[in-house]
């Protein structure tokens, strides 16, 4: 079996294995990629098994091009953030925020985020606002 890594840090597999209680996969080969896209394409071509954000594989799983061998998902503790300093709060930034939320609400990504337990909201703070 070849473990496909979307980053050189190998953190995706380490996080998943730790979250499932499996300490290691002895004898597994590894392939590192520079981008997530290359990792996803290699998975689609059958070159190995990948761990990645579920949103990247939703369409491929639905089409049958890849399979999800286990119904196990592990929280990575990571998220997506839009941040900027408060003094930069301009109409153009607010419009961008509104547009981004509208897009996320209208596409499959929003469903994936909700299924994964993410909520989309703005949080204010001293250093700026944050989309979480």
N, CA, C and O of each residue as an XYZ file, in Angstrom:
528
protein
N       0.845     -1.168      0.000
C       0.000      0.000      0.000
C       0.894      1.237      0.000
O       1.918      1.275      0.682
N       0.497      2.245     -0.772
C       1.229      3.506     -0.827
C       0.377      4.605     -0.194
O      -0.766      4.827     -0.593
N       0.945      5.281      0.788
C       0.277      6.407      1.439
C       0.637      7.670      0.672
O       1.814      8.007      0.546
N      -0.357      8.359      0.167
C      -0.129      9.593     -0.583
C      -0.251     10.777      0.368
O      -1.221     10.893      1.117
N       0.748     11.652      0.327
C       0.792     12.824      1.212
C       0.676     14.091      0.383
O       1.427     14.291     -0.571
N      -0.276     14.949      0.755
C      -0.465     16.215      0.047
C       0.575     17.252      0.444
O       0.713     18.277     -0.224
N       1.311     16.999      1.528
C       2.362     17.914      1.981
C       3.557     17.101      2.468
O       3.433     15.924      2.806
N       4.691     17.743      2.497
C       5.905     17.061      2.958
C       5.869     16.790      4.465
O       6.629     15.957      4.960
N       5.011     17.472      5.181
C       4.971     17.296      6.640
C       4.358     15.958      7.053
O       4.564     15.500      8.176
N       3.614     15.340      6.155
C       2.963     14.047      6.428
C       1.941     14.125      7.566
O       1.551     13.091      8.109
N       1.507     15.317      7.929
C       0.633     15.461      9.095
C      -0.747     14.854      8.904
O      -1.368     14.451      9.887
N      -1.252     14.772      7.673
C      -2.601     14.234      7.470
C      -2.685     12.783      7.930
O      -3.581     12.413      8.688
N      -1.745     11.968      7.465
C      -1.748     10.554      7.846
C      -1.464     10.389      9.335
O      -2.101      9.574     10.001
N      -0.509     11.160      9.861
C      -0.188     11.066     11.286
C      -1.403     11.399     12.145
O      -1.678     10.714     13.130
N      -2.135     12.456     11.768
C      -3.328     12.860     12.512
C      -4.399     11.783     12.445
O      -5.009     11.450     13.462
N      -4.633     11.236     11.258
C      -5.674     10.219     11.095
C      -5.327      8.940     11.853
O      -6.170      8.381     12.554
N      -4.102      8.487     11.713
C      -3.695      7.271     12.424
C      -3.813      7.451     13.932
O      -4.327      6.574     14.627
N      -3.341      8.578     14.433
C      -3.416      8.852     15.867
C      -4.889      8.904     16.311
O      -5.233      8.385     17.373
N      -5.747      9.522     15.507
C      -7.161      9.639     15.839
C      -7.904      8.316     15.820
O      -8.919      8.169     16.500
N      -7.419      7.356     15.057
C      -8.070      6.046     14.990
C      -7.437      5.037     15.937
O      -7.916      3.911     16.065
N      -6.355      5.447     16.602
C      -5.702      4.551     17.551
C      -4.704      3.602     16.925
O      -4.236      2.672     17.581
N      -4.371      3.824     15.659
C      -3.376      2.990     14.976
C      -2.037      3.723     15.053
O      -1.914      4.826     14.519
N      -1.040      3.140     15.699
C       0.223      3.856     15.885
C       1.039      4.032     14.603
O       1.734      5.037     14.450
N       0.964      3.071     13.686
C       1.814      3.137     12.501
C       1.319      2.107     11.494
O       0.561      1.201     11.841
N       1.747      2.248     10.263
C       1.465      1.257      9.224
C       2.802      0.726      8.720
O       3.324      1.226      7.724
N       3.364     -0.277      9.389
C       4.674     -0.788      8.998
C       4.649     -1.346      7.579
O       3.712     -2.040      7.182
N       5.679     -1.036      6.838
C       5.817     -1.542      5.470
C       5.119     -0.713      4.413
O       5.265     -0.988      3.222
N       4.364      0.292      4.817
C       3.669      1.127      3.833
C       4.670      2.024      3.118
O       5.547      2.622      3.742
N       4.525      2.107      1.805
C       5.339      3.047      1.027
C       4.694      4.421      1.122
O       3.521      4.542      1.477
N       5.463      5.455      0.804
C       4.945      6.818      0.875
C       5.314      7.580     -0.386
O       6.382      7.378     -0.963
N       4.417      8.453     -0.801
C       4.659      9.347     -1.938
C       4.265     10.751     -1.511
O       3.138     10.976     -1.070
N       5.182     11.689     -1.638
C       4.937     13.079     -1.252
C       4.638     13.918     -2.492
O       5.232     13.711     -3.550
N       3.715     14.864     -2.350
C       3.367     15.765     -3.441
C       3.519     17.206     -2.991
O       3.491     17.505     -1.797
N       3.680     18.095     -3.963
C       3.813     19.518     -3.663
C       2.466     20.195     -3.486
O       2.373     21.234     -2.832
N       1.413     19.610     -4.068
C       0.097     20.228     -3.988
C      -0.971     19.181     -3.665
O      -0.804     17.992     -3.935
N      -2.055     19.650     -3.090
C      -3.184     18.780     -2.798
C      -3.778     18.250     -4.097
O      -4.181     17.089     -4.169
N      -3.835     19.100     -5.129
C      -4.391     18.677     -6.427
C      -3.659     17.462     -6.987
O      -4.292     16.526     -7.474
N      -2.342     17.474     -6.920
C      -1.564     16.341     -7.421
C      -1.856     15.081     -6.617
O      -1.921     13.987     -7.178
N      -2.031     15.226     -5.319
C      -2.346     14.092     -4.451
C      -3.719     13.517     -4.812
O      -3.876     12.300     -4.914
N      -4.703     14.386     -5.004
C      -6.052     13.946     -5.357
C      -6.044     13.240     -6.712
O      -6.670     12.192     -6.867
N      -5.339     13.807     -7.694
C      -5.264     13.187     -9.022
C      -4.598     11.816     -8.954
O      -5.020     10.888     -9.643
N      -3.576     11.684     -8.140
C      -2.896     10.397     -7.996
C      -3.796      9.363     -7.344
O      -3.750      8.182     -7.689
N      -4.615      9.809     -6.402
C      -5.590      8.907     -5.786
C      -6.581      8.429     -6.838
O      -6.896      7.242     -6.920
N      -7.065      9.367     -7.637
C      -8.029      9.035     -8.694
C      -7.446      8.034     -9.685
O      -8.173      7.199    -10.224
N      -6.158      8.111     -9.926
C      -5.486      7.201    -10.867
C      -5.114      5.864    -10.239
O      -4.564      4.991    -10.910
N      -5.412      5.703     -8.954
C      -5.158      4.432     -8.299
C      -3.729      4.215     -7.848
O      -3.293      3.075     -7.689
N      -2.989      5.306     -7.639
C      -1.584      5.186     -7.258
C      -1.369      5.023     -5.759
O      -0.246      4.796     -5.309
N      -2.447      5.138     -4.985
C      -2.306      4.980     -3.545
C      -3.539      5.446     -2.814
O      -4.595      5.670     -3.406
N      -3.383      5.589     -1.502
C      -4.476      5.986     -0.616
C      -4.130      7.347     -0.023
O      -3.014      7.558      0.452
N      -5.089      8.266     -0.053
C      -4.834      9.632      0.421
C      -5.742      9.985      1.584
O      -6.840      9.446      1.730
N      -5.262     10.896      2.400
C      -6.043     11.526      3.466
C      -6.091     13.005      3.113
O      -5.060     13.631      2.867
N      -7.295     13.554      3.090
C      -7.423     14.978      2.772
C      -8.764     15.485      3.267
O      -9.602     14.710      3.728
N      -8.956     16.774      3.169
C     -10.222     17.409      3.502
C     -11.331     16.733      2.707
O     -11.226     16.588      1.490
N     -12.381     16.327      3.386
C     -13.485     15.604      2.734
C     -14.068     16.372      1.563
O     -14.555     15.765      0.609
N     -14.028     17.693      1.618
C     -14.588     18.498      0.532
C     -13.878     18.241     -0.798
O     -14.479     18.400     -1.861
N     -12.617     17.848     -0.747
C     -11.861     17.617     -1.973
C     -12.284     16.334     -2.683
O     -12.061     16.187     -3.885
N     -12.886     15.415     -1.954
C     -13.230     14.115     -2.521
C     -14.726     13.882     -2.713
O     -15.118     12.844     -3.247
N     -15.557     14.812     -2.294
C     -17.003     14.618     -2.343
C     -17.485     14.224     -3.730
O     -18.198     13.231     -3.879
N     -17.108     14.981     -4.737
C     -17.559     14.691     -6.107
C     -16.957     13.397     -6.644
O     -17.637     12.641     -7.338
N     -15.689     13.133     -6.330
C     -15.047     11.908     -6.808
C     -15.672     10.670     -6.183
O     -15.820      9.645     -6.850
N     -16.038     10.755     -4.916
C     -16.694      9.628     -4.258
C     -18.084      9.421     -4.861
O     -18.483      8.289     -5.138
N     -18.816     10.514     -5.063
C     -20.165     10.423     -5.634
C     -20.138      9.827     -7.044
O     -21.059      9.113     -7.441
N     -19.076     10.126     -7.795
C     -18.971      9.622     -9.173
C     -18.459      8.186     -9.230
O     -18.530      7.542    -10.277
N     -17.941      7.679     -8.101
C     -17.407      6.321     -8.079
C     -15.956      6.229     -8.527
O     -15.416      5.130     -8.647
N     -15.317      7.373     -8.775
C     -13.915      7.367     -9.218
C     -12.966      6.992     -8.081
O     -11.894      6.436     -8.321
N     -13.356      7.294     -6.854
C     -12.601      6.867     -5.672
C     -13.604      6.351     -4.650
O     -14.797      6.640     -4.730
N     -13.108      5.590     -3.698
C     -13.977      5.071     -2.640
C     -13.443      5.524     -1.287
O     -12.253      5.789     -1.119
N     -14.343      5.601     -0.350
C     -13.975      5.897      1.030
C     -14.003      4.552      1.748
O     -15.080      4.061      2.088
N     -12.829      3.943      1.989
C     -12.806      2.578      2.508
C     -13.295      2.437      3.947
O     -13.739      1.360      4.346
N     -13.218      3.506      4.724
C     -13.654      3.458      6.114
C     -14.589      4.626      6.380
O     -14.424      5.703      5.807
N     -15.549      4.417      7.230
C     -16.450      5.496      7.609
C     -15.922      6.178      8.872
O     -16.669      6.450      9.812
N     -14.621      6.444      8.867
C     -13.962      7.060     10.022
C     -13.446      8.429      9.598
O     -12.690      8.550      8.634
N     -13.864      9.453     10.327
C     -13.354     10.797     10.095
C     -12.743     11.299     11.387
O     -13.281     11.070     12.470
N     -11.617     11.985     11.270
C     -10.894     12.486     12.431
C     -10.814     14.003     12.324
O     -10.467     14.542     11.274
N     -11.135     14.684     13.412
C     -11.059     16.139     13.439
C      -9.596     16.559     13.422
O      -8.816     16.164     14.287
N      -9.235     17.360     12.431
C      -7.845     17.804     12.316
C      -7.553     19.014     13.195
O      -6.395     19.337     13.457
N      -8.613     19.681     13.648
C      -8.408     20.885     14.445
C      -8.061     22.093     13.604
O      -7.709     23.147     14.134
N      -8.157     21.945     12.292
C      -7.809     23.044     11.393
C      -9.081     23.664     10.831
O     -10.155     23.067     10.905
N      -8.957     24.856     10.273
C     -10.096     25.550      9.691
C      -9.631     26.531      8.636
O      -8.445     26.626      8.321
N     -10.584     27.248      8.105
C     -10.310     28.268      7.093
C     -10.663     29.622      7.684
O     -11.720     29.783      8.293
N      -9.775     30.598      7.505
C      -9.955     31.896      8.127
C      -9.697     33.023      7.138
O      -8.781     32.948      6.318
N     -10.502     34.050      7.221
C     -10.269     35.289      6.491
C     -10.013     36.342      7.556
O     -10.915     36.688      8.318
N      -8.808     36.847      7.612
C      -8.461     37.826      8.634
C      -7.868     39.065      7.995
O      -7.294     39.011      6.907
N      -8.015     40.186      8.691
C      -7.405     41.433      8.255
C      -7.385     42.379      9.449
O      -8.194     42.239     10.366
N      -6.463     43.342      9.443
C      -6.390     44.273     10.574
C      -7.612     45.189     10.602
O      -8.150     45.518      9.545
N      -8.064     45.612     11.795
C      -9.273     46.437     11.899
C      -9.187     47.741     11.116
O     -10.192     48.203     10.574
N      -8.015     48.332     11.050
C      -7.897     49.601     10.333
C      -8.114     49.440      8.829
O      -8.295     50.428      8.117
N      -8.096     48.200      8.349
C      -8.310     47.942      6.921
C      -9.769     47.606      6.615
O     -10.100     47.280      5.475
N     -10.638     47.682      7.614
C     -12.042     47.330      7.405
C     -12.653     48.347      6.447
O     -12.968     49.476      6.823
N     -12.807     47.922      5.227
C     -13.316     48.779      4.168
C     -14.543     48.130      3.551
O     -14.809     46.945      3.752
N     -15.268     48.916      2.812
C     -16.464     48.407      2.147
C     -16.122     47.228      1.236
O     -16.875     46.256      1.179
N     -15.008     47.302      0.529
C     -14.639     46.223     -0.397
C     -14.398     44.903      0.344
O     -14.736     43.834     -0.165
N     -13.815     44.979      1.542
C     -13.578     43.762      2.324
C     -14.899     43.196      2.819
O     -15.115     41.985      2.767
N     -15.786     44.067      3.303
C     -17.102     43.597      3.758
C     -17.870     42.945      2.608
O     -18.516     41.914      2.797
N     -17.801     43.542      1.421
C     -18.477     42.964      0.262
C     -17.879     41.595     -0.087
O     -18.609     40.669     -0.442
N     -16.570     41.474      0.012
C     -15.921     40.193     -0.251
C     -16.381     39.145      0.759
O     -16.665     38.007      0.385
N     -16.455     39.519      2.031
C     -16.939     38.602      3.068
C     -18.358     38.126      2.756
O     -18.653     36.933      2.824
N     -19.221     39.064      2.418
C     -20.607     38.720      2.110
C     -20.693     37.800      0.897
O     -21.466     36.842      0.887
N     -19.900     38.096     -0.113
C     -19.886     37.267     -1.322
C     -19.404     35.852     -0.978
O     -20.002     34.869     -1.415
N     -18.329     35.752     -0.199
C     -17.774     34.445      0.149
C     -18.800     33.613      0.926
O     -18.976     32.427      0.646
N     -19.468     34.226      1.891
C     -20.486     33.502      2.652
C     -21.638     33.058      1.753
O     -22.148     31.947      1.903
N     -22.043     33.909      0.832
C     -23.127     33.549     -0.082
C     -22.728     32.366     -0.953
O     -23.531     31.461     -1.179
N     -21.502     32.369     -1.439
C     -21.019     31.262     -2.262
C     -20.974     29.981     -1.447
O     -21.442     28.938     -1.902
N     -20.412     30.051     -0.240
C     -20.306     28.867      0.602
C     -21.671     28.318      1.001
O     -21.840     27.106      1.141
N     -22.626     29.190      1.180
C     -23.973     28.727      1.521
C     -24.641     28.032      0.340
O     -25.516     27.187      0.525
N     -24.231     28.387     -0.859
C     -24.913     27.873     -2.033
C     -24.259     26.684     -2.704
O     -24.799     26.170     -3.683
N     -23.126     26.229     -2.221
C     -22.433     25.119     -2.868
C     -22.276     23.944     -1.923
O     -22.567     24.043     -0.731
N     -21.821     22.852     -2.462
C     -21.652     21.618     -1.686
C     -20.680     21.798     -0.529
O     -20.790     21.111      0.487
N     -19.730     22.715     -0.674
C     -18.751     22.926      0.396
C     -19.452     23.255      1.701
O     -19.034     22.782      2.758
N     -20.503     24.049      1.652
C     -21.205     24.420      2.873
C     -21.782     23.179      3.542
O     -21.762     23.076      4.768
N     -22.293     22.240      2.759
C     -22.824     20.996      3.321
C     -21.714     20.192      3.979
O     -21.895     19.628      5.058
N     -20.570     20.146      3.322
C     -19.434     19.406      3.877
C     -18.975     20.053      5.171
O     -18.704     19.354      6.148
N     -18.883     21.391      5.196
C     -18.474     22.088      6.415
C     -19.440     21.779      7.551
O     -19.012     21.477      8.665
N     -20.744     21.852      7.275
C     -21.736     21.584      8.324
C     -21.633     20.142      8.804
O     -21.693     19.882     10.006
N     -21.477     19.199      7.870
C     -21.366     17.792      8.248
C     -20.139     17.568      9.126
O     -20.156     16.742     10.039
N     -19.070     18.318      8.836
C     -17.836     18.178      9.611
C     -17.900     18.940     10.932
O     -16.950     18.906     11.715
N     -19.017     19.627     11.184
C     -19.155     20.341     12.446
C     -18.692     21.778     12.402
O     -18.640     22.434     13.442
N     -18.350     22.298     11.215
C     -17.935     23.687     11.097
C     -19.171     24.573     11.010
O     -20.198     24.163     10.468
N     -19.074     25.771     11.537
C     -20.104     26.770     11.320
C     -19.437     27.982     10.705
O     -18.264     28.257     10.959
N     -20.183     28.695      9.907
C     -19.642     29.883      9.265
C     -20.197     31.107      9.976
O     -21.402     31.357      9.952
N     -19.324     31.857     10.598
C     -19.749     33.066     11.283
C     -18.554     33.988     11.433
O     -17.409     33.580     11.237
N     -18.830     35.224     11.781
C     -17.752     36.175     11.991
C     -17.518     36.368     13.473
O     -18.463     36.431     14.260
N     -16.270     36.460     13.844
C     -15.884     36.690     15.229
C     -15.056     37.974     15.252
O     -14.085     38.097     14.506
N     -15.428     38.914     16.087
C     -14.674     40.159     16.199
C     -13.596     40.042     17.253
O     -13.707     39.242     18.183
N     -12.579     40.820     17.111
C     -11.495     40.815     18.078
C     -10.649     42.043     17.946
O     -10.873     42.862     17.055
N      -9.678     42.188     18.818
C      -8.803     43.358     18.789
C      -8.009     43.435     17.497
O      -7.764     44.527     16.985
N      -7.611     42.311     16.974
C      -6.750     42.315     15.797
C      -7.532     42.310     14.485
O      -6.943     42.460     13.415
N      -8.825     42.143     14.556
C      -9.605     42.140     13.336
C     -10.771     41.189     13.438
O     -11.170     40.783     14.529
N     -11.305     40.843     12.300
C     -12.427     39.920     12.270
C     -11.978     38.641     11.630
O     -11.034     38.622     10.839
N     -12.650     37.579     11.970
C     -12.223     36.270     11.521
C     -13.426     35.470     11.059
O     -14.424     35.378     11.775
N     -13.343     34.890      9.869
C     -14.390     34.015      9.366
C     -14.098     32.598      9.823
O     -13.069     32.025      9.465
N     -15.008     32.025     10.619
C     -14.800     30.651     11.067
C     -16.040     29.819     10.799
O     -16.063     28.628     11.108
